Amino acid sequence: MNGLPSLDARTARTDDYGLRRRDVLHAMALTGAAGLAACGGNRGGVRAGEVGGAGNGGGKPIVIDRRVKVSASPEVSLQVRDWQPPGSTGPVIVLLAGLGGNARYFDSLAPALAARSRVIAISRRGYGLSDKPLPVKTATQYYEVDTLVADLKAVLDALGVQRAVLAGHSIAGNELTRFAGLHPERTQGLVYLDTTFDYTVEGDSEGETVPDNRLLHEPRPMPDDGRSLHAAIAFFRRNSKNWWPALEANLRDAIDIRTDGSVRLNTPDEVETAVDTAAHSFSPDYKAVRAPSLVVTALAADNRDMFPWLELPLDAKTQKDAADYLRMFRRVAITNSNQLVAALDTPNRLTLDHASHGDFIMEREAEVLRAIQFMTWA
């Protein structure tokens, strides 16, 4: 292997706390047949709910769960969560999850931002409770970056949002950059949440051999891990640095529960492959970006950040391999972050050391929140 993978891949790890890994999608206990039907769920239109247990009064924002139609052929509607404060002094903020994630991934950050702004979290097609058309003509059909950007514009149009600050985690950085280039008049600002500068390029290992140790590979689920919702939650929890309510909410919207109580991820294998392939085939044009931008980088500092499933004590070889990989990965992550900052020509950056790609927006929420609220948007 000549280079480290792009930042979202994490070498046999998962993006966004565990839903990316194809090993999971191939585990029959969690997914069933590859061609499983698209999940339904909350197709009744609009549902209003409370945020953080607070009622509608007292100046607390409410969250409205919506389904927004973005395409007629094939017919596609997206899951949208819309936090509306009683009085807004800030810009509309739109949140996009990374690969495998959905709108519920932002169930903690979104209501915090909604103290000042209307906040809209979207599950891209293929994930969560959004529709999941299967590719037919090509491996990436219906999931190219331009299609996802068109979906984003359709949601903003449907909700009457003329301009917004777009914040995207991991591969969603592609959608931010492309949308800003195509629709500068609609883009008030951009927040890159631990995204990769260019997903078509592998990180440079600088001639070092990347450790190949099976203990550094995230564990695959066993049949018992899909026997129930409780078992599935326990599996993902074991393989996460921390387990937050937002991660559990995200997982619940990412699975189907069968009549016997067993569970499977609701994103078909073909769709997962389509999104992954399309994202890693897109080279962004940062020269077209004119909006003020904020770059947030999460830097893993120890095994808990990078390999939370490792059980102590470690044998000497695994300890060395983990340390070598972590050292190489940090170097690549810093280089990547510097490239992104330079390409965007922005002075605005937040680097979070001792952080995990999958949950830093929850673990370090206060710092992320301050950085976003500190920005002066166009």
N, C-alpha and C positions, 0 to 999 in steps of 0.2 A: 504494500500500500504506500503510495507516494505522498499522500497528504491527508490531513484531517478532514472530516466531512464538514459541510456548512453548518452553521451554528444550531440549526433546528434539529439536525439529525442526532447529535450527541453520541454517535457510534453505538448502535444497537440499543440505545436508550429511546425513550419516548419523548415526543414533543407534547407540551401542555399536559403534564402529569400522568400520561400513560395511554391516551387514546390513539396516538399516532402509530404505534408499533404494529407492523403487519403480523407478527407472531400472534398477537392477540386476535386479530381479525381471522387468522387461520385456525384458531382454537375453536373447535366445534362447540365446546361447552359454553362459549360466550357468544358465538355468532351464528351458528347453524350454517345452512348452505350459503355459498357465495352470492347467489342471486336472490337473496331474501327481499321481500317486498319493502318498499319505502314505508317508514313508520308514519302513523297518523298523528294523533295527539293534538288537543286544543285547536280543533278546526272550527270552533264556534265563533270566531271573529275576535271579540275584544273582552278582556276580563280585567277589572281593576282590583288591585290588592294593596295591602299595607306594606310599608317599608320598615324593616327592623322592628316589627311588632307595634309600631306607632299607628295611631288612628289617623283619620283624615284631617282632624283638626290639629290645633297647636302648631301650625306652620310647618308640618312635616310633608315632604314630597310623597306622592303616591306613585305606584308603578302600574302601568297598563300593559297587559300582555296582548299582542296583536298578531294577526297573520296578514301579511301584505303581499299581494300578487305582483310578481315582477316579470312574468313571462306567460304568453298564451300558447306558444308552441315550442317545446312541451309546456304544459301548464305547471308553473312553479310559484309557490307562495313561500315566504320566509317567516320564520319566527322572529319577532321583534319585541323587545322589552323597552318601554318608554317611561322613564322617570320624569315626572313633572312637578317642579316645586311650585308653591303658591305664588312666589314672585321671583323672577329670574333677573340677575344682574350680570351674568356672564354669557358667553357664547353657547350655542348648542354644541354638545360634544357627542360624537358617534364612536362607539367602541366595537372593534372587530377582533375576534379571538384568533388564535393560531391554529395550526393544523390539528384537527381532532377536537377542538374546543367549540363551544357554542355560547349563546348569549348569557347563560347562567354563570359562566366563568367570571363575570364581572359583578356578581351579586353583592360584593362587598365594596369595591371601588366605585361602582356607579352611584349608589345612594349617597356616598360621601361627596362625590362631585356634584350631586344634585342639590346640595345645600345652596349652590349659587347658580347652577345651570340646568337646563333641560338636558337629559342624558339618554341616548338611544343605543341599546346594545342589540346587535344583529347576529343571528346564526346564518352563516353563509349556506347556500344550497349544498345539500349532501350531509348536513350535520344537525344535531339536536332535533328539534321538531320541524325543521324546514323540509321541503320536498327534496327528493333524491332521485332525479331522472338518471337512468342507466346509460352510459355511453354506448353508441351503436356504430357510428361510422369510423370513429377514431378512438384511440385510447383515452384522449383527453376531452372528447366532445362534451359540451355543456359546462365544462369546468375551466376553460382557459381564463387567464387573468382578465382579459377584456370583457368576458361574460360576467365575471364576478363584479367588475367595476360597473357594468351596466345595471346589474342588480342593485348595487349600492345607490346609484343615481335614481333608480325607480323607487326605492324606499324613501329617499329624501323628497322626491317629487310627490309621492302619495301622502306624505306627512306634512307637506307644505314648508319644508325646510329649504331656504334659499342658500344659506351659507352655514358651514359647520367646521369645527375643529375635528379632525379625524385622528383617532388613536388606534394603533394596530399592534398586536402582539405577534412576534415571530413572522411566519410567512405572510401575515396580513400587511407587512411592510410593502410588499409588491403592489397591493391594491391601493395603499395610500399614495405611493409614488405615481402610479399610472393615473389615478383619479385626479391628482393635483396637476398633472401634465395636460390631461384632456379637458379639465374643467377648473381652470384657475379662478374663475369668477365665483365658483361655489366653495372654494377652499379657503377657510379663514386661518387654518394652521394645521400642523401635523405633529403627532407624538409617536415616535418609533420606540416601541416597548421591546427591547432586546431582540431586534431583528437582525438579519444578515445582510451585509452590503450587496452581495450578488450571489444568489443561490445556484448559479450555473458554475461557480468556481469553488473548488475545494480549498480548504485552508492549507497553508504551506507548513509541512512538518520540518522544514529546513534540514532535510536529509536524515532526520532521526527516524527510527523504526517505531511506528505506533504499536504499543503493547496489544497483543492478542491473547487475552486471558478470559476464559469463559465466565469466571466469577465477576467480571466487570460488565457482562451482558445482563440486561434486566431479565429477571426470571420470567419464564413463560407460564401462563395459567394452566393449572391442571383441571381435569374434569370437575373436581369438587369446587373449584373457584367460581363455576357458573351455575351451581345448583340452586342458588337463591340470590336475591338482592343483597342480603346481609353478607353472604360469602364473597360476592363481587366487590362490595365496598371494602371488606377486609383485605382482599387481594391488592387493590389499588392503594389502600392506605399503607400497607407494608412496604410498598415500593415508592412511596412519596416522602420527601423530606419532612413535610408537615401535612396535616390533613385539616382542611378548612371547610366550613359550611358551604362556601362557594364551589369548592371542588366536588363536594358530594352532590350539590344541586346540578352541577354540570354533568356528572356521571349519570344521575337519574334521568336527565333528558337525553342521554346518549345511548340508552339501552331499551330494549323491549323485554317485557316480562311475559313468559309463556304461561299457558293455562296450568301447567304443573308447578309453577313458581320459579322455574329456572330462567336464566336471563341470557341475552346476547346483545352485543353492540348493534345499533340499528343502522349503521352506515355500511352499505354493501362493499365488498372487497374491490369491485370494479370502480366504485366511486372514490374510495380511499386512494387507489392507484392513480386515478385521473387527477385528483387535486394535487397529490404529491408530485406527479410527473409534470403537470403544468406549472406548478410553482417553481420547480427546479429547472425549468426550461426558459424562464423569463429573466432577461437581463434588464434591470430598470434604467431609465434615462433620468438621472437627477438634474441634468441641465434644464429640464423643462419645469422644475419645481421653483415656484416663486414665493410660496407662503412661508412664514416663520416656522421653524421646526425645532423640536426638542428631541434629543437622542438619550434614551435611558438604557443603560447597559448593566446586566447582572453578571457578576464575576464569581464563579465557583471558587471556594478557597479551601475546602476540605472534602473528605469522602462523603460526608453527610449531604453536602451540596450537590455532588456529582453522582455518587453511587449509594443512595440511602439504604439499599437492600443488603449491603455487605454486613455480614455478621462478625462481630469481634469474638475472639482475637483473630487477626489476619495472619496467614502464613507469610514468611519473609518475601516470597516471590510476588504474591498478590499485593502486599504493602508497597513494594517497589514499583510494580506495574501501575498501580493506582496513582502513586505520586508522580511517576513519569507522565502518565496521560494527563493528569490534572495540570502539571506544569506546561505541557505543550498546548493544551486547550486554552489555558489562560493567555498564553502568548498570542494564539490565533484570535481569541476574543478581543483582546486589546487592539490588535492590528485592524480587525474588522470594524470596531467602533471608531477608530481614528479615520478609517477610510470613509465611513458613513458621514461623520462630522465634516470632513473636508469636502466631500461631494455636495453636501447640502449647504456648505459655507455658513454654518451656524455656530455661534458661540455658546449655544444653550445645550448643556449636557449634564446628565446625572449618572454617575458610576456608583453602583451599589456592590461593594465587596462583601464576600461571605454571603452570597445569595444564590438561589436556585432559579434556573430558567422557568421552571414550572409554576412556582408559587410566589415569586418575589413581589408581585403586585399586592399580595395579601400580607406576607410577612413584613414587607417594608412599605406598607400602604401610606403611612403618614408622610414619608419622604417623597414618594411618587406624587401624592396629592399636592404637597407644597410646591413641587417643581412645576406641575401643570398650572396651578393657580398663580404662580409667580410670573408666568409668561404674559407678555403683551402681544395679543393676537392682532392680526391685520384687520 
